[in-house]
Structure formats: structure tokens, C-alpha cells
């Protein structure tokens, strides 16, 4: 049994393990990684389309018209069908009414003789699909498709081989897992401070009708057509979007040893031919590898000293390619259109970096949600690589867009200069206390509630705010402190709000807190207020980033008479031995609660599954049981069909029978590689994205 008092050896072991993790979601404190290669980053101006976001598309589908929002939520939760966003609905409670799910399965494994993955011995697997080399996005199911964010390790597009680092949103057929299309986000030229290598798309998309919204690794909110170009139409105001086809280097590798006369670099060979009105063999070869093989004659037109247009037939499509020198390479681009069936069809783009000046820390990871025509996004604005400086303290942390046009409706920068690290949570929307509230987790460790409609003149209207950390807790760079971020998503259940605190997964397994909050109060509804003792007076003091209350400076935390706390769980001596065992403590979590029939499940980052009464017990937490999975847990529980499913970093999925009396898993299933995401269920199947594969799991007769 693990105790709270860790030995020196275990502390060292834990520190070494966390410090050496090669695959992490939030990477601000990791050792330096190899720099992003020049051929893996893009020119911002090249790939960003001119996007008139103020006009509503004339062909807006009927499915986007606002209907009863309460009916939408009830329909999704009751139907047992599609699961179209993170948590299924804007309430974020992962409890679909799906039935006939298996409690055990076998995913197959790597066949050494074949040198490839084999499903020969698989059981209850409908299909599997290849994802990138690291996957943190949760799948969603809608419109006959499964969508998931990952990186480019699978190399589904020939023009982007698996060696090219991208953020990828993939679309697969729900029926058989066949690949449909991919949205490709090239790496930002600013590098790891904004777009950490290999992390891919960490946003889970939102789908309504034929429209899908997600946040890219480039700090963009994008609306795309769920059909891609398979419907034979280029929808929306974004037309003529450029896409990279191939790159030819303008110089030879510096470490290449050559004898005799050095060869001419491929890019310069191609330029020499283009100046003569020809297409060099080296360029033809590159186009063929990118699935844009030259067929017949090509007309070459110079459009500048170092740019050309190639008009001809490429892979059976009559089109014009653009060729230009871009830094250390000669790059070829095409204009996406109805012939590009394997690419995404973008409707509109809102670039938060250029429009709002946000500076995300390492990545943007918000899984957005909506209410009517309102789209809600956490911008991920955060610190720079120093982990001290905040480049854009006045940039908004939370925004609301028109989901049909991408037009900004309102914004809010409440966390301001108090952001601790990054802002990687996702919003929740619910009607609470007669008000449509949108709940945002701030990078300062506060949970904020705003009127979903916003205030006047594009500003927000705050309803309440809640400090999720005790006032004397302290933020220390690297995770050794006691003050925490909010990475989990708030869950609304029976008109109450549930949220746990956490930090970057590379930080230590520290102390955590799980809160149940009454959202009907207004103003500062934190458990405590920060005061300065001045003689016989207590004077309120403004919130401070590192430590809200410093007792040595005459500051104190006092109970807040306006507190909205229903109950608070940090630890509980459930076995009555007067010690706090490891599994009796709520550690930091990046996972989100799942609640059904007043029974709450949550996994903390330390790998402990906690089962509690969602109602509490006279203002105190009521713990039914805890279970130690003995592996770090990044994801959240799925409650479906009388079972609870929770994955861990060791690649195990624990399957519990639902209910407080079932305190040990009925099965622990090996997925063969890490599970960083959350299982979901839709239309009679479980979907689990592991580190590099997506599995559709169903009960076989």
C-alpha cells in the first residue's frame, strides 16, 4: 500500500520518470528537444486563406439553425447514438445511453514475423485505424464519421510523409474505419514555445449537422465541412486555400561528405529548368511522390524572379500549381478544391494569434462547445518559454464567436497577469439558476462563470468566480508547489458544478482538490477571502499570482460568507487508521468527472480512481471507494451500459461494474500502448484512441 509519506527513493524515481517522459501533452517544463526542421514548418502568410468572416454563407445548412438547446442535450444523452463533442453535450458529462457494450476485448498486437500490426487474435473489434505517433485528442462520433486529433505519424497524405510533423484532424468512416479526409496544420515558425513538436491536434471537435469546429495547433478556430470535398462542393467563404505539395532543398546537407564536384541541390536544378520553361526530372519525381504526378505537357509561367505557375494535368486533375522560393527551399503549392477528396474543406478561419494577440504556451488544446449560434473557446494564452514572462497579459483568455461566420461576439481577459502556466481547459455551458452560464477555467486557477450572451460592446458579463486553490497554496515552477492550474473540464450535473485541479503532466503528482459548487450565487464565491491584518481591521487584498495569502506578511485567509462550496474533497481516512494512504488522497488531475445516478467517478493523475456520492454528505465529501491503477492516468471515465471504463498510461483500460459496491475492476484490458485519451461510446460501440491507433469496439454475436 502506498503511503502519503513517500520515501526518498520513490521521490527520485518519480522525478526521473516524469522528467524523462518522451511523449507528453503539455510540455512546457521538459528538456530541450531537437529543433523543428526547416522542412516541417510553414510560412504563415502562405497557408492562411483570406477569410471574410463577417458574412453568413448563403448555403448555410438547415442543421445549423438554432432549435431548443435543452432538447438537443436531452436527445444526445437519451438516444445512445452519436457523441458529437467532448463529453457528448455542452454539460460535459461522459454518460451516453449506449447499450450492449462488451466488457472485454482483445485488440490484437504487433506480429514480429509480418513486421506489422495484426488483428488475427482480436476479439470484439469492429475495426481499427492508424493514428499518428502521439494522440491526445478524444474521438467524437457524428454524421456517420469518427473524428480525432493526432499528429502526422500515420502519413495518410502522400504529400505529407510521416516524417513531416503536423497537427492532424482525421475523419474516418464510422462503418468500417476507412480514411476519409485530413485537415493538416503545419508547424508554426515560432517553434515549440507555441507549437510543441509531435503533439498534434489536442482539441476534440464539435459537430452539428454538416459542420465541424475545432482549434488547430496554430492558434486558429476552424469551421470545416464534415463531408470534406466528398460532396462535390467547395463550401463556405474560404476559397482558394493553398496547400503544400512538395519541397526541394536549395542547399546540400552540411554533414554530407562529397567527393569531386558537388552536385547541384535539387531546388536549384528545378529553378534552372523553370527559367527555361521546363519541369526538371527532380521536380517531377517530387510531384509523383506527393501524388501529383505530371501527365502530359506542362505550361510554365514566370510570375516573379523566383516564382512560377505550372499549368497542366497532375494525377488526372487539370490544375495550376504555384512554385516559389521560400527560405531554404523551393516549395510547390496547390489550391484545394473538389478534386482533393482526402483534404478538409474549410468554411471559415478565426486566427486567435493575429486577431487577438494571444500567445499560447506550447499548444492550443481547447475542445470548444456551443449554445445556439454562440461558440465558446478558451484561447490557451499563457507564459513564454521562460515560464516567468507573460507575453500578452491583456489578450483574452475566453472568447465567444458566431459559429456560422466566425465573427467575434465577446471576449474576456479576467486571468490577466495571474496566469500560472498555460490555459488548456475547455468550456461548459448550462442553464443554471435561470441564467445561461458559460463556465471557463482560467490559467490563474479560478473557475469563472459568464452570461453566455456576453455584456455590452463586445465585453463579457461576469456572474461569479471561484478560486479552486486554498489561499495559502503557492505556485512553484516545475510543479513542486501546492497551487494548481485547471486543466480538467467543468461538469454540470443536477444543477451543480464539479471541477478538479491539476497541472502539466510533466509536473509531480501533487496534492489536488475536487470541488462541488453551487452556481446560483454571484460575485466572488470562493471558499476563502484574502485579507491583510491592519491593527484591529481586516482589509481585503487583491489576488496575487504566486501565493494569494502569505502569513509571514500579516495576511490571512478567512471563510467567505458568500462561498458556493457544496463540498470539497482533498483526502479522507476511509479505513480509519489515522494515516492518509496514497489512495486516500485526491491528487492533481487533468481528468474530468463522470456522474450517473448520483455516483461520481474521477481518475487523478496519480492513477487513483475515486468513487464518491455526487451529493456529498451534509457539506462533506462521501467517498465510496478508491482504486489504485498503479499507472498515471491522463483521461476521464466513461459510464455506459452499467459499466465504467478508465484508461491509463501503461495502456490498460480498467472496466468496473457501475455502482459504489463494485470497488475493483471486473477486467483490465491491455491496449498494447498508452491510452492518453478518454473512452467514448456511440451507436453500440466503444471508441478508444490509444497513442497511435483508433479502435472501434463492439460486442460480437
C-alpha positions in Angstrom: 0.0 0.0 0.0 1.4 3.4 -1.0 1.5 6.0 1.8 1.4 9.7 1.6 4.9 9.9 3.1 6.9 8.9 0.0 10.4 7.5 0.5 13.4 9.4 -0.8 13.9 6.6 -3.4 10.3 6.8 -4.6 10.5 10.6 -4.9 13.7 10.3 -7.0 12.2 7.5 -9.1 9.0 9.6 -9.7 11.0 12.7 -10.6 13.2 10.7 -13.0 10.2 9.1 -14.6 8.4 12.3 -15.2 11.5 14.1 -16.3 12.2 11.5 -19.0 8.8 11.1 -20.4 9.1 11.3 -24.2 5.5 11.7 -25.0 3.6 14.4 -23.1 0.7 16.6 -23.8 1.7 19.8 -22.1 5.5 20.1 -22.4 6.5 23.5 -21.0 8.9 22.0 -18.5 10.5 19.2 -20.5 14.2 19.0 -21.5 15.1 20.6 -24.8 14.1 18.6 -27.8 15.6 18.6 -31.3 14.7 21.8 -33.2 11.9 21.7 -35.7 13.4 21.0 -39.1 13.0 23.8 -41.7 11.0 21.5 -44.0 8.5 20.9 -41.2 7.4 24.5 -40.6 5.4 26.8 -42.8 5.1 30.4 -43.8 2.1 31.9 -42.0 1.2 34.0 -45.0 1.3 31.1 -47.4 -1.2 28.8 -45.7 -3.7 31.3 -44.2 -6.6 31.9 -46.5 -8.3 35.3 -46.9 -11.4 34.7 -44.9 -14.4 37.1 -44.9 -15.8 36.1 -41.5 -18.4 38.8 -41.3 -20.7 37.3 -44.0 -23.0 34.4 -43.4 -22.6 31.7 -46.0 -25.5 31.6 -48.4 -25.6 27.8 -48.3 -25.9 27.5 -44.6 -27.4 24.1 -43.9 -30.7 23.8 -42.0 -28.9 21.7 -39.4 -27.2 24.8 -38.1 -30.4 26.7 -37.3 -30.9 27.1 -33.6 -33.5 24.8 -32.0 -34.3 24.1 -28.4 -31.0 23.8 -26.7 -32.4 21.7 -23.8 -33.9 19.3 -26.3 -30.5 18.9 -28.1 -28.8 17.9 -24.8 -31.7 15.6 -23.8 -31.7 13.9 -27.2 -28.0 13.2 -27.3 -28.0 11.8 -23.7 -31.0 9.6 -24.2 -30.6 8.4 -27.8 -27.5 6.2 -27.4 -26.5 7.4 -30.8 -23.9 10.0 -31.9 -21.5 11.6 -29.4 -20.7 14.8 -31.2 -18.4 16.7 -28.9 -16.1 16.2 -25.9 -18.4 14.9 -23.1 -21.2 14.4 -25.6 -23.0 17.7 -24.8 -22.2 21.1 -23.5 -22.8 19.7 -20.0 -19.6 17.6 -20.5 -20.8 14.5 -18.6 -19.5 11.4 -20.4 -22.5 9.2 -19.7 -24.1 8.1 -23.1 -27.2 5.8 -23.1 -25.4 3.2 -25.2 -26.3 -0.4 -24.6 -25.0 -3.9 -25.5 -21.3 -2.9 -25.0 -18.7 -5.6 -24.4 -16.9 -5.8 -21.0 -13.8 -7.4 -22.5 -12.0 -7.3 -25.8 -8.6 -8.1 -27.4 -7.1 -5.5 -29.8 -4.6 -7.9 -31.4 -0.9 -6.9 -31.5 2.3 -6.5 -33.4 3.3 -9.5 -35.4 7.0 -9.9 -35.5 7.0 -12.2 -38.5 4.8 -9.9 -40.5 6.6 -6.8 -39.2 3.2 -5.1 -38.8 0.1 -4.9 -36.6 -2.1 -7.9 -36.8 -5.7 -8.3 -35.7 -5.6 -12.1 -36.1 -6.3 -12.8 -32.5 -8.6 -9.8 -31.9 -11.9 -10.1 -30.1 -14.9 -7.7 -30.2 -13.0 -5.3 -32.5 -15.1 -3.9 -35.3 -12.2 -2.1 -36.9 -9.1 -0.1 -36.2 -7.4 2.8 -37.9 -3.9 4.1 -37.9 -3.3 7.4 -36.0 -0.1 9.4 -35.6 2.7 8.6 -33.3 1.2 10.6 -30.4 -2.5 11.1 -29.8 -4.1 13.2 -27.1 -7.4 14.2 -28.7 -10.6 12.4 -27.7 -12.7 10.9 -30.6 -16.2 12.2 -31.4 -18.8 10.4 -33.5 -21.3 12.2 -35.7 -22.7 12.2 -39.2 -21.6 8.6 -39.9 -18.0 9.5 -39.2 -15.4 9.4 -36.4 -13.2 12.4 -35.9 -10.0 12.5 -33.8 -7.0 14.8 -33.4 -3.4 13.4 -33.6 -0.1 14.1 -35.3 1.1 13.1 -38.8 2.8 9.8 -37.8 0.4 7.8 -40.0 1.2 9.8 -43.1 -2.3 9.5 -44.6 -1.5 12.1 -47.3 1.4 11.3 -49.7 2.3 15.0 -49.9 3.0 14.9 -46.2 5.0 11.8 -45.4 5.1 10.6 -41.8 8.4 12.2 -41.2 6.8 15.7 -41.6 5.4 17.0 -38.3 1.8 18.3 -38.5 -1.2 18.7 -36.4 -3.9 16.5 -38.0 -7.6 16.2 -37.6 -8.6 12.9 -39.2 -12.0 11.7 -40.4 -12.9 8.0 -40.7 -16.0 6.1 -41.8 -18.0 5.1 -38.8 -19.0 1.9 -40.6 -15.6 0.4 -41.4 -12.9 2.8 -40.3 -11.8 3.7 -43.8 -9.9 7.0 -44.1 -12.0 9.9 -45.5 -10.1 13.2 -45.1 -7.5 15.1 -43.1 -7.1 18.6 -42.0 -3.3 19.5 -41.9 -1.9 22.2 -39.7 1.8 22.9 -40.5 4.0 23.8 -37.5 4.3 27.4 -36.6 7.6 29.1 -37.5 7.8 30.3 -33.9 8.6 26.7 -32.8 8.0 24.9 -29.6 7.0 27.9 -27.5 3.7 28.0 -29.3 3.5 24.6 -31.1 5.4 21.8 -29.4 6.8 19.1 -31.6 4.7 16.0 -32.3 1.8 16.9 -30.0 -0.6 17.1 -32.9 -4.2 18.4 -32.6 -5.2 18.1 -28.9 -8.7 19.6 -29.5 -11.7 17.4 -29.7 -14.1 18.8 -32.3 -17.7 19.8 -32.1 -20.1 18.6 -34.8 -23.5 19.9 -35.6 -25.2 18.7 -38.8 -22.6 19.0 -41.6 -20.4 21.5 -39.8 -17.4 20.7 -37.5 -15.5 23.2 -35.4 -12.1 22.7 -33.7 -9.0 24.5 -32.5 -5.8 23.9 -34.5 -2.2 23.8 -33.2 -1.6 27.1 -35.0 -4.0 29.0 -32.6 -6.9 29.0 -35.1 -10.6 28.2 -34.7 -11.7 26.5 -37.8 -15.1 25.5 -39.2 -15.0 22.7 -41.8 -17.5 20.6 -43.7 -17.9 17.1 -42.3 -18.2 15.8 -45.8 -14.9 17.3 -46.9 -14.9 17.6 -50.7 -16.7 14.2 -51.0 -20.0 16.1 -51.6 -18.5 17.7 -54.7 -18.7 21.2 -53.3 -16.2 23.8 -52.0 -18.4 25.2 -49.2 -18.2 28.5 -47.4 -16.3 31.8 -47.9 -12.9 30.2 -47.7 -12.0 29.6 -51.4 -8.6 29.1 -53.0 -6.9 27.8 -49.8 -3.3 26.9 -50.5 -1.8 23.6 -49.6 1.8 22.5 -49.7 2.5 19.7 -52.2 6.3 19.3 -52.1 9.6 21.0 -51.1 13.0 20.8 -52.7 16.1 21.9 -50.7 18.1 24.8 -52.1 21.3 23.5 -50.5 23.0 20.2 -49.7 23.1 18.8 -46.1 26.1 20.3 -44.3 27.2 17.0 -42.9 27.2 15.2 -46.3 30.7 14.1 -47.3 31.2 14.5 -51.1 34.0 13.5 -53.5 34.8 15.5 -56.6 32.5 18.2 -57.9 29.5 18.7 -55.6 26.1 18.0 -57.2 23.6 20.9 -57.8 21.0 21.0 -55.0 17.5 19.7 -56.1 15.9 23.1 -55.7 18.5 24.9 -57.9 18.2 22.1 -60.5 14.4 22.8 -60.7 14.9 26.6 -60.9 17.3 26.3 -63.8 14.8 24.2 -65.7 11.8 26.5 -64.8 13.7 29.5 -66.1 13.9 27.7 -69.4 10.2 26.9 -69.4 10.7 23.3 -68.4 9.9 21.0 -65.5 13.1 19.2 -64.3 13.0 15.5 -63.5 13.9 16.2 -59.9 10.7 18.2 -59.6 8.6 15.6 -61.5 9.8 13.0 -59.1 8.9 15.1 -56.1 5.4 15.7 -57.5 4.9 12.0 -58.2 5.8 11.1 -54.6 3.2 13.7 -53.4 0.5 12.0 -55.6 0.6 14.9 -58.1 2.3 13.1 -60.9 2.8 15.1 -64.1 0.7 13.8 -67.0 1.5 15.3 -70.5 2.8 18.7 -71.2 3.0 21.5 -68.6 3.0 25.2 -69.3 5.5 27.2 -67.2 4.8 30.8 -66.5 7.1 33.1 -64.5 5.2 35.3 -62.0 8.3 36.9 -60.4 12.1 36.4 -60.2 11.7 33.3 -58.0 8.1 32.2 -58.6 6.2 30.3 -61.3 2.9 28.8 -62.3 2.7 25.3 -63.7 -0.5 24.6 -65.6 -1.3 21.0 -66.8 -2.7 17.7 -65.7 -1.4 16.4 -62.4 -2.6 13.0 -61.2 -5.6 13.2 -63.5 -6.7 16.6 -62.5 -6.3 19.8 -64.6 -5.0 22.4 -62.3 -2.4 25.1 -61.8 0.4 24.7 -59.2 2.4 27.5 -57.7 6.1 27.2 -57.3 8.2 29.7 -55.3 11.4 30.0 -53.3 10.5 30.1 -49.6 13.6 30.4 -47.5 15.9 27.4 -47.7 13.6 25.5 -50.1 11.7 25.6 -53.4 8.1 24.9 -52.5 5.2 23.8 -54.6 1.6 24.6 -53.6 -1.8 23.7 -55.0 -5.2 25.3 -54.5 -7.6 23.0 -52.6 -10.9 22.2 -54.4 -13.4 19.5 -55.1 -10.9 17.1 -56.6 -8.9 16.9 -53.3 -11.1 14.3 -51.6 -8.5 13.4 -49.0 -8.3 17.0 -47.7 -10.6 19.1 -45.5 -13.0 21.7 -46.8 -12.6 24.8 -44.7 -15.6 27.0 -44.2 -14.1 29.8 -42.1 -11.0 30.6 -40.1 -10.5 32.8 -37.0 -6.8 33.2 -36.1 -6.6 34.0 -32.4 -2.9 34.8 -32.6 -3.2 37.5 -35.3 -6.7 38.8 -34.4 -6.4 38.8 -30.6 -2.6 38.8 -30.0 -2.8 35.6 -27.9 0.4 33.7 -27.2 -0.4 30.1 -26.4 2.0 28.2 -24.2 3.2 25.1 -26.2 -0.2 24.4 -27.7 -3.8 25.2 -28.1 -6.0 22.4 -26.8 -9.5 23.7 -26.2 -12.4 21.4 -27.0 -15.0 24.1 -27.8 -18.7 23.9 -27.3 -21.8 25.9 -28.4 -25.1 27.3 -27.4 -27.4 28.3 -30.2 -25.2 30.4 -32.6 -22.6 31.0 -29.9 -19.3 29.2 -30.0 -17.1 29.3 -26.8 -13.3 28.9 -26.8 -10.5 29.0 -24.3 -7.7 30.7 -26.2 -4.8 28.9 -24.3 -3.0 32.3 -23.8 0.0 31.6 -21.5 3.6 32.1 -20.5 6.6 32.0 -22.8 9.5 29.5 -22.6 11.0 31.2 -19.5 7.9 30.1 -17.5 8.0 33.6 -15.9 7.2 36.1 -18.6 3.6 36.5 -19.9 3.9 38.0 -23.4 0.2 39.0 -23.7 -1.4 39.7 -20.3 -4.1 41.8 -21.9 -5.0 39.2 -24.5 -8.3 37.4 -23.9 -8.4 34.0 -22.2 -12.0 33.4 -23.2 -13.9 34.3 -26.3 -17.3 33.8 -27.9 -17.7 33.6 -31.7 -20.6 33.4 -34.1 -20.4 29.7 -35.1 -21.8 30.4 -38.6 -19.4 33.2 -39.5 -16.5 33.2 -37.1 -17.3 36.8 -36.0 -16.1 37.8 -32.5 -19.1 38.4 -30.2 -17.3 39.0 -26.9 -14.0 38.4 -25.1 -12.7 38.3 -21.6 -9.2 38.6 -20.1 -10.0 38.0 -16.4 -6.9 35.9 -15.5 -4.8 38.8 -16.8 -1.2 38.7 -15.4 -2.1 36.0 -12.9 -1.8 33.1 -15.4 0.4 30.5 -13.8 1.5 28.5 -16.8 -0.9 27.8 -19.7 -4.7 27.6 -20.2 -5.6 24.2 -21.5 -9.1 23.6 -20.3 -12.4 23.6 -22.2 -15.7 25.5 -21.5 -19.0 24.2 -20.3 -22.5 25.7 -20.9 -25.7 25.2 -18.9 -28.8 26.9 -17.8 -28.2 27.4 -14.1 -30.3 29.5 -11.7 -32.4 30.8 -14.6 -29.3 32.1 -16.5 -27.5 30.6 -19.5 -24.0 30.4 -18.0 -20.7 29.6 -19.7 -18.0 28.2 -17.4 -14.4 28.9 -18.2 -11.3 27.6 -16.3 -8.7 30.3 -16.0 -5.0 29.8 -16.1 -4.9 31.5 -12.7 -6.7 28.6 -11.0 -10.1 30.3 -10.9 -13.3 29.0 -12.3 -15.3 31.8 -14.0 -19.0 31.9 -15.0 -20.2 34.5 -17.5 -23.5 35.3 -19.1 -23.3 33.2 -22.3 -24.7 36.2 -24.3 -22.0 38.4 -23.0 -22.3 42.0 -22.0 -22.3 45.3 -23.8 -20.0 46.4 -26.6 -18.3 43.1 -27.0 -17.4 42.7 -23.4 -18.1 39.9 -21.0 -20.5 39.9 -18.1 -19.2 38.0 -15.1 -21.7 36.2 -12.9 -19.4 34.5 -10.4 -15.8 33.4 -9.9 -14.3 30.7 -7.6 -10.7 30.2 -6.5 -10.1 26.5 -6.7 -7.0 26.7 -4.6 -6.7 27.3 -0.8 -5.3 30.9 -0.4 -2.1 29.8 1.3 -1.1 27.5 -1.5 2.0 28.5 -3.5 2.8 28.2 -7.2 6.4 26.9 -7.8 7.8 26.5 -11.3 8.1 22.8 -12.2 5.2 21.5 -10.1 6.7 21.2 -6.6 4.3 23.8 -5.2 0.8 23.4 -3.9 -1.1 25.9 -6.1 -2.6 24.3 -9.2 -4.0 25.0 -12.7 -7.3 23.9 -14.0 -6.9 21.5 -17.0 -10.0 19.4 -16.5 -13.4 20.5 -17.9 -16.2 21.5 -15.5 -19.1 19.1 -15.5 -22.7 20.1 -14.8 -25.0 17.5 -13.1 -28.3 18.2 -11.3 -27.6 21.9 -11.4 -24.3 21.7 -9.6 -20.8 22.2 -11.0 -17.9 19.7 -10.5 -14.2 20.5 -11.1 -10.8 19.1 -10.1 -7.4 21.0 -10.1 -4.2 19.8 -11.8 -1.0 20.7 -13.6 1.1 20.0 -16.6 1.5 16.2 -16.7 5.3 16.6 -16.5 4.9 18.1 -13.1 4.9 16.0 -10.0 2.0 14.0 -8.6 1.0 16.7 -6.1 -1.9 17.4 -3.9 -5.3 18.0 -5.6 -8.8 19.2 -4.8 -12.2 18.2 -6.1 -15.0 20.8 -5.7 -18.7 20.7 -5.9 -20.0 24.2 -6.5 -23.4 25.9 -6.3 -23.6 28.0 -9.4 -26.6 30.2 -8.3 -24.6 32.6 -6.2 -23.0 35.7 -7.6 -19.7 37.6 -7.2 -16.6 36.1 -5.5 -18.0 32.7 -4.3 -14.6 31.2 -3.3 -14.2 29.2 -0.1 -11.9 31.8 1.4 -11.1 35.5 1.1 -7.6 37.0 1.3 -7.2 39.7 4.0 -4.5 41.9 5.4 -4.4 42.4 9.1 -4.0 46.1 9.9 -4.4 46.7 13.6 -7.9 45.5 14.5 -9.0 45.6 10.9 -9.1 43.0 8.2 -8.6 44.7 4.8 -9.3 42.7 1.5 -6.3 42.3 -0.7 -6.2 41.7 -4.5 -5.4 38.3 -5.8 -1.7 37.6 -6.2 -0.4 35.1 -8.8 2.2 33.1 -6.8 0.5 33.0 -3.4 -2.7 34.7 -2.6 -2.0 34.8 1.2 1.4 35.0 2.8 1.0 34.6 6.6 4.5 35.9 7.2 3.4 39.2 5.8 0.4 39.6 8.1 -2.0 38.1 5.6 -4.8 35.7 6.4 -7.4 33.6 4.7 -10.9 33.9 6.2 -14.1 31.9 5.5 -16.1 33.5 2.7 -19.8 34.1 3.9 -20.7 34.1 0.2 -19.0 30.7 -0.5 -20.6 28.5 -3.1 -18.9 25.3 -1.9 -21.3 22.4 -1.6 -18.5 20.0 -0.7 -14.7 19.8 -1.1 -12.6 16.6 -1.3 -8.8 16.6 -0.8 -8.3 13.4 1.3 -10.2 11.1 3.6 -9.1 8.5 6.0 -11.6 5.9 4.8 -10.0 2.9 6.6 -9.8 4.8 9.9 -6.1 4.0 10.6 -5.3 7.7 11.3 -3.0 7.9 8.3 -3.6 9.1 4.8 -2.6 6.4 2.4 -1.7 7.2 -1.2 -5.1 6.0 -2.4 -6.9 8.1 0.2 -5.7 11.4 -1.3 -7.1 13.3 -4.2 -4.1 14.1 -6.3 -3.8 16.5 -9.1 -6.0 15.6 -12.1 -6.2 16.5 -15.7 -9.3 14.3 -16.0 -13.0 15.2 -15.8 -15.8 13.7 -13.7 -18.4 11.4 -15.0 -21.6 11.2 -12.9 -24.7 9.0 -13.1 -27.4 8.3 -10.6 -25.6 10.5 -8.1 -22.4 8.3 -8.3 -19.3 10.2 -9.3 -16.1 8.7 -10.8 -12.9 10.6 -11.5 -9.3 9.4 -12.0 -6.5 11.5 -10.7 -3.1 11.9 -12.5 -1.5 9.6 -9.9 -3.7 6.7 -11.2 -6.2 6.6 -8.4 -9.9 6.1 -9.3 -12.2 7.9 -6.8 -15.8 7.0 -6.5 -18.0 9.4 -4.4 -21.5 10.4 -3.8 -22.1 13.4 -6.0 -24.4 15.0 -3.4 -21.9 14.8 -0.6 -23.0 14.3 3.0 -24.0 17.3 5.0 -21.4 19.5 3.3 -18.7 16.9 3.4 -17.5 14.5 0.7 -18.8 11.0 0.9 -16.2 8.5 -0.5 -17.5 5.1 -1.6 -14.1 3.7 -2.6 -10.8 4.4 -4.3 -8.8 2.1 -6.5 -5.1 2.4 -7.4 -4.4 1.5 -11.1 -0.6 1.8 -10.4 -0.1 3.9 -13.6 -0.6 7.5 -14.4 -4.0 8.5 -15.8 -4.4 11.3 -18.3 -8.0 10.7 -19.2 -11.6 10.6 -17.8 -14.1 7.9 -17.1 -16.8 6.7 -19.4 -20.0 5.5 -17.8 -22.2 3.4 -20.2 -24.3 0.2 -20.2 -23.8 -0.4 -16.5 -20.0 -0.2 -16.7 -17.2 2.3 -16.1 -14.2 2.5 -18.4 -10.9 4.3 -17.5 -7.6 4.2 -19.4 -4.0 4.7 -18.1 -0.6 5.5 -19.4 0.5 1.8 -19.2 -2.1 1.0 -21.9 -4.6 -0.7 -19.5 -8.3 0.0 -19.6 -9.9 -0.8 -16.3 -13.6 -1.9 -16.6 -15.7 -1.6 -13.4 -19.3 -2.6 -12.9 -21.2 0.6 -12.3 -22.1 1.3 -8.7 -20.4 2.1 -5.3 -20.4 -1.5 -4.3 -18.0 -2.5 -7.1 -14.7 -1.3 -5.9 -12.4 -3.4 -8.1 -12.4 -3.7 -11.9 -14.0 -6.7 -13.5 -11.5 -6.5 -16.3 -8.2 -4.8 -17.0 -7.6 -4.9 -20.8 -4.2 -4.3 -22.4 -4.4 -1.9 -25.4 -0.7 -2.6 -26.3 0.3 1.1 -25.9 -0.5 4.1 -23.8 -4.0 5.5 -23.5 -3.8 9.3 -23.0 -7.4 9.9 -24.1 -10.9 9.2 -22.8 -13.0 6.2 -24.0 -16.4 7.2 -25.5 -19.4 5.2 -26.6 -21.8 5.8 -29.6 -24.2 3.7 -31.6 -23.4 0.4 -29.9 -19.7 0.8 -29.9 -16.8 1.9 -27.6 -14.2 4.1 -29.3 -10.7 4.4 -27.8 -7.8 6.2 -29.3 -4.5 4.9 -28.0 -1.2 6.6 -28.6 -1.2 5.5 -32.2 -4.4 3.7 -33.1 -8.2 4.2 -33.0 -10.2 1.2 -32.1 -14.0 0.6 -32.6 -15.0 -2.0 -30.1 -18.4 -3.8 -30.3 -19.9 -6.9 -28.9 -19.8 -9.7 -31.4 -22.5 -12.4 -31.6 
